Amino acid sequence: MKISIWIAALVCLSFSSVSICANELTKIERRITKGPATASTPKYCLLVFGPHMNTRVWLVLDGDILYVDRNANGDLTEDGERFAANKGDGEFAEGGNRWFEVGEIHDGQFTHKQLRVTVWKLEYLAEREEQVKEHLAADPQTWGYGLAVDVEMPGWKGAGIGGRVEQSVSFADANGWLKFADKPEHAPIIHFGGPWQVTLYGRHDRLTVGRTSEVVLGVGTPGLGTGTTAYVGYEGIIPEKVFPTLEITYPPAREGGQPVKELYELKERC
C-alpha cells in the first residue's frame, strides 16, 4: 500500500506479535569445533533451528565451495558437508553469482527441507533499487546473500514441501544488509522455526517530504546481526482477512504543537 508521507515520520507497528528475546541469541557460543581446510578467506554464518535453538548449523563459504554442518556437531570436515556452486547461465553466472543446493537439515525429530544459499553481486539490483546503489557506493566489494528453507513446525501448515513453512532471508532487512563474517565469533545468526513478529520488510531508511513512500511489512523471526530476519511465506499461514495496522506519528507542523497520529490498515499483499 502506498502512503503519502509529507513530512518525516516515525513508523510504529501496532499488531499483536510474539515478544522475542534477542539476548538468547547473544548467549550462543559462536565456535567451530573442526573447520574445513579453505583455499581463500572464508566467510561465516550460523543457522539455528526451532524455538529452543538446539540445532546449530554452521555455513562456511569458501569461494565456489560451501561447507554446511548438516548434522550440527561443529565438525565441517565430514562426508556430505561440502557443496559446489551452481552458476547457471547468462547474466546470473557473470561476476561470481552462484547458489548452493544443500537439501535436508535434521533437527531432532523434525526434518527441514530444501535449504538453499544464494550469493550474488548486488550491482544487478542497483538499477532498480536506489538503496542498493547507495550501499554499493559506500562498499563496492559487498556481496548479496540469501537463504531459503522449508521448515517443519508442529501446528502449522504452509506452502512448503509436505506442508512445511517457507522461510527466507533476503539481502537486507529493516536493520541493514546481511553480511557473512570474516570470523566465526562475529558470524550473523539466522533463526529458522522460531517465534514470529510483525516487522518492516527490507530497508526503509528515508521518508522524504512531498514524496509517496511504500511501506512493506513482513512476518518473521529476527536473528542476531543486520539482515538476519527470517521471513515467513504467507500462503496457508496468515489468514487472508487478517490485516496489520500501521501507526505513523507525524511531528507537529509548528513548534510547540502536538504530534499527529494516523492509523492505516494494510490490506494489500505482495
MOURZI-V827804 format. One record per residue. N is the residue number from 1. RES is the residue in one small letter. PHI is phi as a letter, one per 30 degrees, with the letter a starting at -180 (NA if undefined). D_CENTER is the distance of its C-alpha to the mean C-alpha in Angstrom with 2 decimals. Layout:
# MOURZI-V827804
n:res:phi:d_center
N:RES:PHI:D_CENTER
N:RES:PHI:D_CENTER
This chain:
# MOURZI-V827804
n:res:phi:d_center
1:m:NA:21.73
2:k:c:23.22
3:i:b:24.75
4:s:d:27.28
5:i:c:26.60
6:w:c:29.93
7:i:b:29.27
8:a:e:26.42
9:a:b:24.91
10:l:c:22.93
11:v:c:20.34
12:c:c:20.26
13:l:c:18.80
14:s:c:21.55
15:f:a:20.42
16:s:e:21.05
17:s:b:17.98
18:v:d:17.54
19:s:d:17.96
20:i:c:15.60
21:c:c:17.20
22:a:d:15.05
23:n:d:18.31
24:e:d:18.05
25:l:d:15.21
26:t:d:17.39
27:k:d:20.21
28:i:d:18.74
29:e:d:20.77
30:r:c:18.90
31:r:b:21.77
32:i:c:22.43
33:t:d:25.79
34:k:b:26.64
35:g:c:24.75
36:p:d:25.58
37:a:d:27.95
38:t:c:25.95
39:a:d:27.56
40:s:b:25.52
41:t:d:23.36
42:p:d:20.47
43:k:b:16.85
44:y:b:15.23
45:c:b:12.09
46:l:c:12.54
47:l:c:11.25
48:v:b:12.99
49:f:b:14.05
50:g:i:15.94
51:p:d:17.04
52:h:c:19.12
53:m:h:16.74
54:n:d:19.79
55:t:c:18.33
56:r:b:16.71
57:v:c:15.92
58:w:d:16.05
59:l:c:14.94
60:v:b:17.43
61:l:c:17.32
62:d:b:20.89
63:g:i:21.30
64:d:c:21.75
65:i:b:21.47
66:l:c:18.59
67:y:c:19.75
68:v:b:18.08
69:d:d:19.66
70:r:d:19.78
71:n:c:22.33
72:a:h:20.62
73:n:c:23.86
74:g:i:22.84
75:d:c:25.01
76:l:c:23.46
77:t:c:26.92
78:e:d:27.64
79:d:d:28.27
80:g:i:25.54
81:e:c:22.75
82:r:c:23.16
83:f:b:21.56
84:a:d:22.78
85:a:d:20.80
86:n:c:21.34
87:k:c:22.02
88:g:i:23.16
89:d:b:25.75
90:g:i:26.37
91:e:d:24.06
92:f:d:20.91
93:a:d:23.01
94:e:d:24.10
95:g:i:23.01
96:g:j:21.31
97:n:d:18.58
98:r:a:17.96
99:w:b:16.13
100:f:b:16.79
101:e:c:17.69
102:v:c:17.60
103:g:j:18.65
104:e:d:19.26
105:i:b:18.16
106:h:c:20.81
107:d:b:20.01
108:g:i:23.50
109:q:d:24.92
110:f:c:21.75
111:t:b:20.58
112:h:c:17.08
113:k:c:17.43
114:q:h:16.37
115:l:d:13.66
116:r:b:12.95
117:v:b:11.63
118:t:b:12.10
119:v:b:13.34
120:w:b:14.98
121:k:d:16.99
122:l:d:15.55
123:e:d:19.13
124:y:d:18.90
125:l:c:16.78
126:a:d:18.96
127:e:d:21.76
128:r:c:20.01
129:e:b:17.45
130:e:d:19.46
131:q:d:16.71
132:v:d:15.82
133:k:d:19.57
134:e:d:19.90
135:h:d:17.21
136:l:d:19.04
137:a:d:22.30
138:a:d:21.38
139:d:b:19.82
140:p:d:21.10
141:q:c:20.24
142:t:d:16.46
143:w:c:14.41
144:g:c:11.28
145:y:b:8.98
146:g:b:7.22
147:l:b:7.40
148:a:b:8.96
149:v:a:11.47
150:d:c:14.08
151:v:c:14.44
152:e:d:17.99
153:m:b:18.26
154:p:e:21.86
155:g:i:22.92
156:w:b:20.25
157:k:b:20.80
158:g:c:18.22
159:a:c:18.48
160:g:d:17.37
161:i:e:20.06
162:g:i:22.73
163:g:i:21.12
164:r:d:17.93
165:v:d:14.85
166:e:d:12.33
167:q:b:8.69
168:s:b:6.04
169:v:b:2.79
170:s:c:4.68
171:f:d:6.81
172:a:a:6.50
173:d:b:6.27
174:a:d:9.72
175:n:c:10.28
176:g:k:10.06
177:w:c:9.09
178:l:d:7.29
179:k:b:10.60
180:f:d:12.10
181:a:c:15.12
182:d:d:18.82
183:k:b:19.77
184:p:e:18.64
185:e:d:19.41
186:h:c:16.93
187:a:d:14.03
188:p:d:10.54
189:i:c:10.05
190:i:c:7.33
191:h:c:9.14
192:f:c:9.80
193:g:i:12.81
194:g:c:13.00
195:p:d:14.31
196:w:c:12.76
197:q:b:13.24
198:v:d:13.40
199:t:b:11.54
200:l:d:11.49
201:y:c:9.28
202:g:i:8.84
203:r:d:11.55
204:h:b:14.86
205:d:d:16.96
206:r:b:20.27
207:l:c:22.53
208:t:c:25.75
209:v:e:29.22
210:g:i:30.65
211:r:c:27.60
212:t:d:25.67
213:s:c:21.99
214:e:c:19.45
215:v:c:17.33
216:v:b:14.50
217:l:c:13.17
218:g:b:10.65
219:v:c:10.92
220:g:a:8.54
221:t:c:8.52
222:p:d:7.75
223:g:c:8.03
224:l:c:10.41
225:g:j:9.99
226:t:d:8.59
227:g:i:5.22
228:t:c:4.12
229:t:d:3.75
230:a:c:4.33
231:y:d:6.27
232:v:c:9.83
233:g:d:12.22
234:y:d:15.11
235:e:e:17.99
236:g:i:20.17
237:i:c:18.05
238:i:c:18.49
239:p:e:22.21
240:e:d:23.10
241:k:c:25.32
242:v:c:23.04
243:f:b:21.96
244:p:d:20.17
245:t:c:22.30
246:l:c:21.41
247:e:c:23.80
248:i:c:24.53
249:t:c:26.98
250:y:c:29.05
251:p:d:31.08
252:p:d:34.81
253:a:d:36.60
254:r:b:39.34
255:e:e:39.53
256:g:i:40.30
257:g:d:39.12
258:q:c:36.77
259:p:d:33.10
260:v:c:32.50
261:k:c:29.89
262:e:b:28.87
263:l:c:27.07
264:y:b:25.37
265:e:c:24.58
266:l:c:21.80
267:k:c:23.08
268:e:d:21.48
269:r:c:18.60
270:c:d:16.63
